[in-house]
Structure formats: structure tokens, C-alpha cells
Amino acid sequence: MTSAATRGKRSATAATSERRVLDWQLATIAKIREETPRVRSYTLRLPNWTPHRPGQHYDLRLTAADGYSVQRSYSIASGPEREGEIEVTVERVTDGEVSPFLHDVAVVGDRIEVRGPIGGYFVWNAALGGPLLLIAGGSGIVPLMAMLRHRAATAPRPPTRLLYSSRTHEDIIYADELRDVAARGDGLEVIHTLTRSQPPGWTGYARRIDDQMLTEVRRPLGNAPLVFICGPTPLVEAAANGLVRIGVPAQRIRTERFGPSGK
Ligand SMILES: Cc1cc2nc3c(=O)[nH]c(=O)nc-3n(C[C@H](O)[C@H](O)[C@H](O)COP(=O)(O)OP(=O)(O)OC[C@H]3O[C@@H](n4cnc5c(N)ncnc54)[C@H](O)[C@@H]3O)c2cc1C
């Protein structure tokens, strides 16, 4: 039997652990991998690692010697199955503050302040089921990759389609891994669109996301897939509005915007 005292103790413990995970901690950069000419992935080893839900993010904080401090959010790219560390994937924003620092200055062994995992709406785990429609633009693929990595590590795996919009072929992040997971034949299909240029013999889409494309990509999943859309604001709005126009219930659509951060 659970006494009131025990219940009180449990909720106090839950509150303490929630506070602890949101405290800043010093992560160590354990590995840096080039994904594309403008994008790198960073493996961060965490002294206070806690399992995340795919789709959540961490805040990273940089502090200069004079005390000036700046922080930005970065989605977790890795699945929760990777204990003790997370991976984040960062696109270099020309004239930005944090992303150029990570690209040009940070090296393996450096320590960096982080807190998380943060976010409870744009999340998916196996218990939520499917079918799943994932739509990404550019680095918006990052939280969706966490979902795909988690999906690959669990069962049952819902039928899933990823529509991924990139500028050019060389801008496709995680290109090899996406090709490999799609080749497993476990119900995942990856569909690319390249908006600026296409390599010779390209058979994917070659334009911005529109209603016709959404109709074709959604069709095999039925009328009401669970949808996650992430990327720059214009892409997120075009995709979400288009899906509602073609009949996907709005309450099945979750979005995350990677717009410019307020300073
Ligand atoms: C929940 C969440 C998760 C995020 N996850 C990721 C992630 O996984 N990977 C990732 O690379 N980014 C991610 N971002 C964006 C990230 O937080 C920063 O905004 C981005 O790295 C730019 O920061 P900065 O300090 O380099 O540039 P800033 O100093 O913030 O901006 C410099 C200039 O670039 C413009 N700018 C800022 N951000 C962008 C952008 N995204 N695209 C185009 N122009 C921009 C600004 O308007 C400004 O003119 C996420 C944002 C949110 C809110």
C-alpha cells in the first residue's frame, strides 16, 4: 500500500531529478564528424546523462572570459539507446555566433556547458506508434534522425516515410546512414527533393515541397499518419498547411522550427 508520505517522497524525488537534468553540466566533446561541407556532428560525453525522448534538444552555452554569455538550442541526433553521451549536429550559419565557434574553434577534448533534455511536444517513441510521416528541410533532419535511430533500435517498427528537402546532393546530411537504413526493408522509405541542383541521373523530386508532392508521399500511409515536420519556418508552414489542405487532421501534425534565434 502506498502511504501519503511515500507518495510525497516520490514526487519530491521526481522534482529533484527533473531539476538535476536541467542543471547546466560540463560535457566533453568526444568526437567530431564532418557530415557535409557546412554541417558537423559532435559527440558530447555527459557526466549526468539521462535518457531523452527522440525529438528533444539540449541548450549549449558559451561564456567568454569577460563574462559575456550566449546560448543556443540543438536537437539531439542520437537515439536514447546510446548511454552516457548524445550527438548533436550543427549547421554553420554564416555570421552566426555559436555555430561558427563550434565549427572553427571547438576541438575534441574541449568542455562545453549544456543542459537538457528539453521539450515534450515534438517527441516520438515507439509507444506512440504510426504510421509515421517525417518531413525535414536542411538541418531539420536532426530530431527526425533521432526518431529513425530509435525506430531502428526498437520493435514493432511502424510504416514510415521520410521526405527530406536539401539544396543540393552534397547538402544531404546523414546521406550514407539514410541509404543504409532505407535498404533494410523494415518499412522505412526515404524520399529526397533537391531544390537548387540535381546530379546527373537524379530520380528524386527536384522542387520545393508542394501539395502534389505531399499527396504522393502521404498516399501509402493512409489518411491520418502521425506527422513530424522540422526545418526553416517557411518549409514547416508550407508542409503543415499543405497536409491540412490534402486532408491530414491537424491534430496529427507536430512541428518544430529552426528559425533564427532571438538575441
Ligand atoms: C528547438 C531548436 C532546435 C535546434 N536544433 C538545431 C540543430 O539540431 N542543428 C542546427 O544547426 N541548428 C539548430 N537550431 C538552430 C540553433 O539553435 C541556432 O539558431 C543556429 O545554430 C544559429 O546560431 P548562431 O549563434 O550560429 O547564429 P546567430 O548568431 O543566432 O544568427 C546569426 C545570423 O544568422 C541568422 N540565422 C540564425 N539561425 C539561422 C538558421 N537556422 N538558418 C538561417 N539563418 C539563421 C540570424 O538571423 C542572424 O542573421 C535549433 C533551434 C531550435 C529552436
The ligand as a MOL file (V3000), in Angstrom:
LIG
                    3D

  0  0  0     0  0            999 V3000
M  V30 BEGIN CTAB
M  V30 COUNTS 53 58 0 0 0
M  V30 BEGIN ATOM
M  V30 1 C 14.5000 23.6770 -30.5970 0
M  V30 2 C 15.6180 24.0460 -31.5690 0
M  V30 3 C 16.4700 23.0570 -32.0260 0
M  V30 4 C 17.5090 23.3810 -32.9180 0
M  V30 5 N 18.3130 22.3720 -33.3840 0
M  V30 6 C 19.2990 22.6640 -34.2630 0
M  V30 7 C 20.1200 21.6070 -34.7950 0
M  V30 8 O 19.9500 20.4230 -34.4900 0
M  V30 9 N 21.1030 21.9590 -35.6650 0
M  V30 10 C 21.3230 23.2730 -36.0430 0
M  V30 11 O 22.2540 23.5140 -36.8320 0
M  V30 12 N 20.5370 24.2790 -35.5680 0
M  V30 13 C 19.5570 24.0070 -34.6800 0
M  V30 14 N 18.7750 25.0220 -34.1830 0
M  V30 15 C 19.1470 26.4220 -34.5120 0
M  V30 16 C 20.2260 26.8850 -33.4960 0
M  V30 17 O 19.6510 26.9950 -32.1960 0
M  V30 18 C 20.8300 28.2580 -33.8320 0
M  V30 19 O 19.7910 29.1810 -34.0620 0
M  V30 20 C 21.7460 28.2280 -35.0450 0
M  V30 21 O 22.8390 27.3160 -34.8290 0
M  V30 22 C 22.3330 29.6250 -35.3140 0
M  V30 23 O 23.0160 30.0740 -34.1680 0
M  V30 24 P 24.2780 31.0460 -34.3080 0
M  V30 25 O 24.6190 31.5300 -32.9210 0
M  V30 26 O 25.3790 30.4070 -35.0940 0
M  V30 27 O 23.7420 32.2290 -35.2060 0
M  V30 28 P 23.0220 33.5930 -34.6640 0
M  V30 29 O 24.0820 34.4500 -34.0430 0
M  V30 30 O 21.8480 33.2170 -33.8180 0
M  V30 31 O 22.4930 34.2070 -36.0170 0
M  V30 32 C 23.3520 34.8520 -36.9490 0
M  V30 33 C 22.6150 35.2310 -38.2220 0
M  V30 34 O 22.0580 34.0820 -38.8970 0
M  V30 35 C 20.6260 34.1270 -38.9090 0
M  V30 36 N 20.2240 32.7580 -38.5120 0
M  V30 37 C 20.1880 32.2530 -37.2720 0
M  V30 38 N 19.7900 30.9620 -37.2820 0
M  V30 39 C 19.5800 30.6550 -38.5660 0
M  V30 40 C 19.1700 29.4660 -39.2140 0
M  V30 41 N 18.8910 28.3290 -38.5320 0
M  V30 42 N 19.0650 29.4920 -40.5680 0
M  V30 43 C 19.3420 30.6270 -41.2560 0
M  V30 44 N 19.7230 31.7810 -40.6980 0
M  V30 45 C 19.8420 31.8020 -39.3660 0
M  V30 46 C 20.2500 35.1680 -37.8950 0
M  V30 47 O 19.0470 35.8110 -38.2400 0
M  V30 48 C 21.4220 36.1120 -37.9840 0
M  V30 49 O 21.3080 36.9900 -39.0640 0
M  V30 50 C 17.7130 24.7260 -33.3250 0
M  V30 51 C 16.8490 25.7310 -32.8610 0
M  V30 52 C 15.8170 25.3900 -32.0010 0
M  V30 53 C 14.8990 26.4930 -31.5060 0
M  V30 END ATOM
M  V30 BEGIN BOND
M  V30 1 1 1 2
M  V30 2 1 2 3
M  V30 3 2 2 52
M  V30 4 2 3 4
M  V30 5 1 4 5
M  V30 6 1 4 50
M  V30 7 2 5 6
M  V30 8 1 6 7
M  V30 9 1 6 13
M  V30 10 2 7 8
M  V30 11 1 7 9
M  V30 12 1 9 10
M  V30 13 2 10 11
M  V30 14 1 10 12
M  V30 15 2 12 13
M  V30 16 1 13 14
M  V30 17 1 14 15
M  V30 18 1 14 50
M  V30 19 1 15 16
M  V30 20 1 16 17
M  V30 21 1 16 18
M  V30 22 1 18 19
M  V30 23 1 18 20
M  V30 24 1 20 21
M  V30 25 1 20 22
M  V30 26 1 22 23
M  V30 27 1 23 24
M  V30 28 2 24 25
M  V30 29 1 24 26
M  V30 30 1 24 27
M  V30 31 1 27 28
M  V30 32 2 28 29
M  V30 33 1 28 30
M  V30 34 1 28 31
M  V30 35 1 31 32
M  V30 36 1 32 33
M  V30 37 1 33 34
M  V30 38 1 33 48
M  V30 39 1 34 35
M  V30 40 1 35 36
M  V30 41 1 35 46
M  V30 42 1 36 37
M  V30 43 1 36 45
M  V30 44 2 37 38
M  V30 45 1 38 39
M  V30 46 1 39 40
M  V30 47 2 39 45
M  V30 48 1 40 41
M  V30 49 2 40 42
M  V30 50 1 42 43
M  V30 51 2 43 44
M  V30 52 1 44 45
M  V30 53 1 46 47
M  V30 54 1 46 48
M  V30 55 1 48 49
M  V30 56 2 50 51
M  V30 57 1 51 52
M  V30 58 1 52 53
M  V30 END BOND
M  V30 END CTAB
M  END
